[in-house]
Amino acid sequence: MNAQKVNVQRPLDALGKSLNSPVLIKLKGEREFRGILKSFDLHMNLVLNDAEELEKGEITRRLGTVLIRGDNIVYISP
């Protein structure tokens, strides 16, 4: 029986491919942020540059550089 190669990505691999690119982050409590992903760690704590807080898709605040704790993240969209 031949084993087929399966292209399976781990979540942190996908996050690594998004470095220095825009991402959309949804947090618990319905908060959303958009910015350039600069770094992350194994706990999925994120650093975003040029971050903006969004409400219903509209910018409510421009924040600059922010640290987002991984335990608050619902999803990350590249």
N, CA, C and O atoms as CSV, one atom per row, in Angstrom:
chain,resi,resn,atom,element,x,y,z
A,1,MET,N,N,0.849,-1.180,0.000
A,1,MET,CA,C,0.000,0.000,0.000
A,1,MET,C,C,0.892,1.239,0.000
A,1,MET,O,O,1.761,1.375,0.861
A,2,ASN,N,N,0.686,2.134,-0.948
A,2,ASN,CA,C,1.475,3.364,-1.041
A,2,ASN,C,C,0.842,4.459,-0.206
A,2,ASN,O,O,-0.361,4.704,-0.287
A,3,ALA,N,N,1.654,5.105,0.583
A,3,ALA,CA,C,1.161,6.237,1.366
A,3,ALA,C,C,1.173,7.476,0.483
A,3,ALA,O,O,2.182,7.781,-0.154
A,4,GLN,N,N,0.078,8.173,0.446
A,4,GLN,CA,C,0.011,9.407,-0.327
A,4,GLN,C,C,0.410,10.568,0.552
A,4,GLN,O,O,0.104,10.607,1.743
A,5,LYS,N,N,1.100,11.515,-0.059
A,5,LYS,CA,C,1.467,12.725,0.659
A,5,LYS,C,C,0.239,13.613,0.786
A,5,LYS,O,O,-0.420,13.918,-0.208
A,6,VAL,N,N,-0.061,14.017,1.982
A,6,VAL,CA,C,-1.203,14.888,2.223
A,6,VAL,C,C,-0.660,16.244,2.655
A,6,VAL,O,O,0.200,16.331,3.531
A,7,ASN,N,N,-1.170,17.293,2.033
A,7,ASN,CA,C,-0.741,18.644,2.376
A,7,ASN,C,C,-1.597,19.162,3.521
A,7,ASN,O,O,-2.641,19.777,3.301
A,8,VAL,N,N,-1.148,18.910,4.736
A,8,VAL,CA,C,-1.870,19.339,5.922
A,8,VAL,C,C,-1.100,20.479,6.560
A,8,VAL,O,O,0.090,20.360,6.850
A,9,GLN,N,N,-1.801,21.592,6.776
A,9,GLN,CA,C,-1.163,22.739,7.422
A,9,GLN,C,C,-1.574,22.787,8.885
A,9,GLN,O,O,-2.726,22.531,9.235
A,10,ARG,N,N,-0.634,23.112,9.704
A,10,ARG,CA,C,-0.943,23.361,11.101
A,10,ARG,C,C,-1.318,24.832,11.225
A,10,ARG,O,O,-0.865,25.646,10.420
A,11,PRO,N,N,-2.134,25.194,12.215
A,11,PRO,CA,C,-2.561,26.598,12.346
A,11,PRO,C,C,-1.396,27.587,12.412
A,11,PRO,O,O,-1.468,28.660,11.814
A,12,LEU,N,N,-0.335,27.243,13.123
A,12,LEU,CA,C,0.785,28.175,13.240
A,12,LEU,C,C,1.546,28.312,11.918
A,12,LEU,O,O,2.158,29.351,11.669
A,13,ASP,N,N,1.515,27.271,11.062
A,13,ASP,CA,C,2.124,27.380,9.736
A,13,ASP,C,C,1.367,28.406,8.900
A,13,ASP,O,O,1.976,29.234,8.223
A,14,ALA,N,N,0.049,28.349,8.949
A,14,ALA,CA,C,-0.781,29.300,8.206
A,14,ALA,C,C,-0.550,30.711,8.726
A,14,ALA,O,O,-0.497,31.662,7.945
A,15,LEU,N,N,-0.412,30.851,10.035
A,15,LEU,CA,C,-0.150,32.163,10.621
A,15,LEU,C,C,1.211,32.684,10.181
A,15,LEU,O,O,1.364,33.871,9.895
A,16,GLY,N,N,2.200,31.795,10.128
A,16,GLY,CA,C,3.540,32.194,9.680
A,16,GLY,C,C,3.538,32.717,8.257
A,16,GLY,O,O,4.298,33.629,7.929
A,17,LYS,N,N,2.692,32.149,7.407
A,17,LYS,CA,C,2.597,32.623,6.019
A,17,LYS,C,C,1.918,33.988,5.933
A,17,LYS,O,O,2.016,34.667,4.910
A,18,SER,N,N,1.227,34.395,7.010
A,18,SER,CA,C,0.537,35.684,7.024
A,18,SER,C,C,1.372,36.801,7.632
A,18,SER,O,O,0.907,37.938,7.718
A,19,LEU,N,N,2.600,36.500,8.057
A,19,LEU,CA,C,3.457,37.549,8.627
A,19,LEU,C,C,3.657,38.669,7.621
A,19,LEU,O,O,3.819,38.429,6.425
A,20,ASN,N,N,3.643,39.893,8.124
A,20,ASN,CA,C,3.809,41.119,7.327
A,20,ASN,C,C,2.688,41.314,6.310
A,20,ASN,O,O,2.861,42.015,5.313
A,21,SER,N,N,1.536,40.687,6.568
A,21,SER,CA,C,0.358,40.840,5.708
A,21,SER,C,C,-0.824,41.295,6.558
A,21,SER,O,O,-0.825,41.101,7.774
A,22,PRO,N,N,-1.831,41.899,5.926
A,22,PRO,CA,C,-3.027,42.302,6.678
A,22,PRO,C,C,-3.819,41.082,7.157
A,22,PRO,O,O,-3.951,40.095,6.433
A,23,VAL,N,N,-4.337,41.161,8.373
A,23,VAL,CA,C,-5.193,40.117,8.940
A,23,VAL,C,C,-6.389,40.780,9.629
A,23,VAL,O,O,-6.325,41.936,10.047
A,24,LEU,N,N,-7.470,40.024,9.734
A,24,LEU,CA,C,-8.652,40.448,10.470
A,24,LEU,C,C,-8.779,39.517,11.666
A,24,LEU,O,O,-8.747,38.296,11.512
A,25,ILE,N,N,-8.922,40.082,12.848
A,25,ILE,CA,C,-8.999,39.308,14.090
A,25,ILE,C,C,-10.356,39.556,14.740
A,25,ILE,O,O,-10.763,40.704,14.924
A,26,LYS,N,N,-11.049,38.484,15.084
A,26,LYS,CA,C,-12.300,38.604,15.838
A,26,LYS,C,C,-12.041,38.095,17.246
A,26,LYS,O,O,-11.500,37.006,17.433
A,27,LEU,N,N,-12.432,38.893,18.236
A,27,LEU,CA,C,-12.227,38.545,19.636
A,27,LEU,C,C,-13.548,38.202,20.309
A,27,LEU,O,O,-14.627,38.504,19.800
A,28,LYS,N,N,-13.429,37.567,21.462
A,28,LYS,CA,C,-14.607,37.333,22.298
A,28,LYS,C,C,-15.259,38.685,22.577
A,28,LYS,O,O,-14.564,39.696,22.669
A,29,GLY,N,N,-16.558,38.713,22.711
A,29,GLY,CA,C,-17.247,39.974,22.980
A,29,GLY,C,C,-17.500,40.767,21.709
A,29,GLY,O,O,-17.800,41.959,21.776
A,30,GLU,N,N,-17.382,40.119,20.536
A,30,GLU,CA,C,-17.715,40.728,19.244
A,30,GLU,C,C,-16.772,41.843,18.791
A,30,GLU,O,O,-17.110,42.579,17.864
A,31,ARG,N,N,-15.610,41.989,19.410
A,31,ARG,CA,C,-14.664,43.015,18.973
A,31,ARG,C,C,-13.858,42.506,17.788
A,31,ARG,O,O,-13.513,41.326,17.722
A,32,GLU,N,N,-13.556,43.419,16.833
A,32,GLU,CA,C,-12.771,43.067,15.660
A,32,GLU,C,C,-11.636,44.063,15.476
A,32,GLU,O,O,-11.784,45.259,15.730
A,33,PHE,N,N,-10.504,43.541,15.030
A,33,PHE,CA,C,-9.338,44.364,14.756
A,33,PHE,C,C,-8.763,43.968,13.413
A,33,PHE,O,O,-8.850,42.811,13.002
A,34,ARG,N,N,-8.173,44.941,12.728
A,34,ARG,CA,C,-7.497,44.691,11.464
A,34,ARG,C,C,-6.134,45.369,11.548
A,34,ARG,O,O,-6.011,46.474,12.077
A,35,GLY,N,N,-5.111,44.696,11.021
A,35,GLY,CA,C,-3.775,45.272,11.029
A,35,GLY,C,C,-2.789,44.356,10.337
A,35,GLY,O,O,-3.158,43.312,9.799
A,36,ILE,N,N,-1.529,44.761,10.358
A,36,ILE,CA,C,-0.450,43.989,9.746
A,36,ILE,C,C,0.149,43.075,10.810
A,36,ILE,O,O,0.639,43.549,11.835
A,37,LEU,N,N,0.109,41.765,10.567
A,37,LEU,CA,C,0.645,40.797,11.523
A,37,LEU,C,C,2.166,40.872,11.534
A,37,LEU,O,O,2.808,40.569,10.527
A,38,LYS,N,N,2.749,41.272,12.660
A,38,LYS,CA,C,4.201,41.407,12.772
A,38,LYS,C,C,4.837,40.212,13.468
A,38,LYS,O,O,5.948,39.814,13.116
A,39,SER,N,N,4.153,39.636,14.446
A,39,SER,CA,C,4.724,38.474,15.132
A,39,SER,C,C,3.629,37.751,15.916
A,39,SER,O,O,2.542,38.281,16.146
A,40,PHE,N,N,3.959,36.511,16.321
A,40,PHE,CA,C,3.053,35.701,17.123
A,40,PHE,C,C,3.888,34.673,17.876
A,40,PHE,O,O,5.056,34.455,17.555
A,41,ASP,N,N,3.277,34.039,18.887
A,41,ASP,CA,C,3.977,32.991,19.630
A,41,ASP,C,C,3.122,31.723,19.666
A,41,ASP,O,O,2.066,31.666,19.036
A,42,LEU,N,N,3.576,30.717,20.398
A,42,LEU,CA,C,2.868,29.432,20.452
A,42,LEU,C,C,1.488,29.528,21.100
A,42,LEU,O,O,0.645,28.655,20.889
A,43,HIS,N,N,1.247,30.584,21.891
A,43,HIS,CA,C,-0.047,30.785,22.535
A,43,HIS,C,C,-0.983,31.592,21.642
A,43,HIS,O,O,-2.103,31.918,22.036
A,44,MET,N,N,-0.519,31.908,20.444
A,44,MET,CA,C,-1.228,32.729,19.460
A,44,MET,C,C,-1.448,34.155,19.960
A,44,MET,O,O,-2.398,34.821,19.548
A,45,ASN,N,N,-0.568,34.624,20.850
A,45,ASN,CA,C,-0.527,36.048,21.148
A,45,ASN,C,C,-0.001,36.715,19.884
A,45,ASN,O,O,0.954,36.228,19.279
A,46,LEU,N,N,-0.616,37.828,19.480
A,46,LEU,CA,C,-0.277,38.473,18.218
A,46,LEU,C,C,0.174,39.906,18.435
A,46,LEU,O,O,-0.291,40.575,19.357
A,47,VAL,N,N,1.074,40.374,17.595
A,47,VAL,CA,C,1.423,41.788,17.524
A,47,VAL,C,C,0.983,42.274,16.156
A,47,VAL,O,O,1.381,41.723,15.129
A,48,LEU,N,N,0.151,43.321,16.152
A,48,LEU,CA,C,-0.316,43.940,14.917
A,48,LEU,C,C,0.224,45.360,14.831
A,48,LEU,O,O,0.224,46.090,15.823
A,49,ASN,N,N,0.680,45.748,13.660
A,49,ASN,CA,C,1.043,47.141,13.386
A,49,ASN,C,C,-0.090,47.782,12.606
A,49,ASN,O,O,-0.866,47.091,11.946
A,50,ASP,N,N,-0.186,49.092,12.680
A,50,ASP,CA,C,-1.236,49.843,11.974
A,50,ASP,C,C,-2.617,49.279,12.276
A,50,ASP,O,O,-3.468,49.185,11.392
A,51,ALA,N,N,-2.830,48.905,13.528
A,51,ALA,CA,C,-4.082,48.261,13.926
A,51,ALA,C,C,-5.234,49.260,13.983
A,51,ALA,O,O,-5.067,50.424,14.345
A,52,GLU,N,N,-6.412,48.753,13.609
A,52,GLU,CA,C,-7.648,49.523,13.671
A,52,GLU,C,C,-8.706,48.657,14.333
A,52,GLU,O,O,-8.787,47.454,14.083
A,53,GLU,N,N,-9.517,49.281,15.178
A,53,GLU,CA,C,-10.662,48.573,15.756
A,53,GLU,C,C,-11.854,48.808,14.832
A,53,GLU,O,O,-12.080,49.925,14.367
A,54,LEU,N,N,-12.605,47.755,14.574
A,54,LEU,CA,C,-13.746,47.831,13.664
A,54,LEU,C,C,-15.043,47.545,14.397
A,54,LEU,O,O,-15.083,46.761,15.346
A,55,GLU,N,N,-16.105,48.196,13.939
A,55,GLU,CA,C,-17.446,47.881,14.423
A,55,GLU,C,C,-18.349,47.823,13.201
A,55,GLU,O,O,-18.510,48.819,12.496
A,56,LYS,N,N,-18.933,46.664,12.951
A,56,LYS,CA,C,-19.777,46.423,11.767
A,56,LYS,C,C,-19.027,46.772,10.480
A,56,LYS,O,O,-19.604,47.324,9.543
A,57,GLY,N,N,-17.730,46.440,10.448
A,57,GLY,CA,C,-16.920,46.663,9.259
A,57,GLY,C,C,-16.378,48.064,9.094
A,57,GLY,O,O,-15.605,48.316,8.171
A,58,GLU,N,N,-16.764,48.991,9.969
A,58,GLU,CA,C,-16.310,50.380,9.895
A,58,GLU,C,C,-15.251,50.653,10.955
A,58,GLU,O,O,-15.346,50.148,12.074
A,59,ILE,N,N,-14.246,51.446,10.610
A,59,ILE,CA,C,-13.174,51.795,11.552
A,59,ILE,C,C,-13.724,52.701,12.639
A,59,ILE,O,O,-14.318,53.739,12.346
A,60,THR,N,N,-13.528,52.310,13.904
A,60,THR,CA,C,-13.949,53.158,15.026
A,60,THR,C,C,-12.757,53.814,15.711
A,60,THR,O,O,-12.872,54.910,16.260
A,61,ARG,N,N,-11.595,53.127,15.676
A,61,ARG,CA,C,-10.380,53.704,16.287
A,61,ARG,C,C,-9.164,53.211,15.546
A,61,ARG,O,O,-9.109,52.058,15.118
A,62,ARG,N,N,-8.174,54.098,15.393
A,62,ARG,CA,C,-6.862,53.714,14.864
A,62,ARG,C,C,-5.932,53.607,16.074
A,62,ARG,O,O,-5.800,54.549,16.855
A,63,LEU,N,N,-5.290,52.448,16.215
A,63,LEU,CA,C,-4.558,52.161,17.451
A,63,LEU,C,C,-3.046,52.098,17.292
A,63,LEU,O,O,-2.333,52.222,18.287
A,64,GLY,N,N,-2.534,51.913,16.094
A,64,GLY,CA,C,-1.086,51.761,15.921
A,64,GLY,C,C,-0.667,50.326,16.190
A,64,GLY,O,O,-1.226,49.397,15.608
A,65,THR,N,N,0.317,50.134,17.072
A,65,THR,CA,C,0.821,48.802,17.394
A,65,THR,C,C,0.093,48.255,18.624
A,65,THR,O,O,0.003,48.929,19.650
A,66,VAL,N,N,-0.427,47.028,18.512
A,66,VAL,CA,C,-1.153,46.414,19.625
A,66,VAL,C,C,-0.698,44.972,19.826
A,66,VAL,O,O,-0.210,44.320,18.904
A,67,LEU,N,N,-0.870,44.499,21.045
A,67,LEU,CA,C,-0.656,43.098,21.402
A,67,LEU,C,C,-2.025,42.512,21.728
A,67,LEU,O,O,-2.761,43.051,22.554
A,68,ILE,N,N,-2.354,41.415,21.077
A,68,ILE,CA,C,-3.633,40.746,21.324
A,68,ILE,C,C,-3.345,39.385,21.932
A,68,ILE,O,O,-2.609,38.582,21.359
A,69,ARG,N,N,-3.931,39.130,23.100
A,69,ARG,CA,C,-3.725,37.850,23.781
A,69,ARG,C,C,-4.462,36.738,23.065
A,69,ARG,O,O,-5.632,36.882,22.708
A,70,GLY,N,N,-3.779,35.638,22.857
A,70,GLY,CA,C,-4.334,34.510,22.124
A,70,GLY,C,C,-5.581,33.905,22.723
A,70,GLY,O,O,-6.417,33.381,21.987
A,71,ASP,N,N,-5.738,33.961,24.056
A,71,ASP,CA,C,-6.917,33.348,24.676
A,71,ASP,C,C,-8.205,34.135,24.427
A,71,ASP,O,O,-9.288,33.658,24.765
A,72,ASN,N,N,-8.104,35.338,23.840
A,72,ASN,CA,C,-9.292,36.135,23.513
A,72,ASN,C,C,-9.720,35.986,22.055
A,72,ASN,O,O,-10.775,36.489,21.670
A,73,ILE,N,N,-8.924,35.309,21.249
A,73,ILE,CA,C,-9.163,35.256,19.808
A,73,ILE,C,C,-10.206,34.172,19.472
A,73,ILE,O,O,-10.109,33.031,19.922
A,74,VAL,N,N,-11.191,34.567,18.676
A,74,VAL,CA,C,-12.190,33.631,18.155
A,74,VAL,C,C,-11.707,33.117,16.799
A,74,VAL,O,O,-11.721,31.912,16.547
A,75,TYR,N,N,-11.273,34.051,15.912
A,75,TYR,CA,C,-10.692,33.627,14.632
A,75,TYR,C,C,-9.734,34.673,14.086
A,75,TYR,O,O,-9.766,35.841,14.474
A,76,ILE,N,N,-8.881,34.221,13.173
A,76,ILE,CA,C,-7.929,35.070,12.462
A,76,ILE,C,C,-8.138,34.801,10.982
A,76,ILE,O,O,-8.093,33.652,10.542
A,77,SER,N,N,-8.365,35.858,10.215
A,77,SER,CA,C,-8.574,35.701,8.781
A,77,SER,C,C,-7.490,36.470,8.027
A,77,SER,O,O,-7.374,37.686,8.174
A,78,PRO,N,N,-6.684,35.750,7.205
A,78,PRO,CA,C,-5.652,36.458,6.435
A,78,PRO,C,C,-6.265,37.285,5.309
A,78,PRO,O,O,-5.540,37.944,4.563
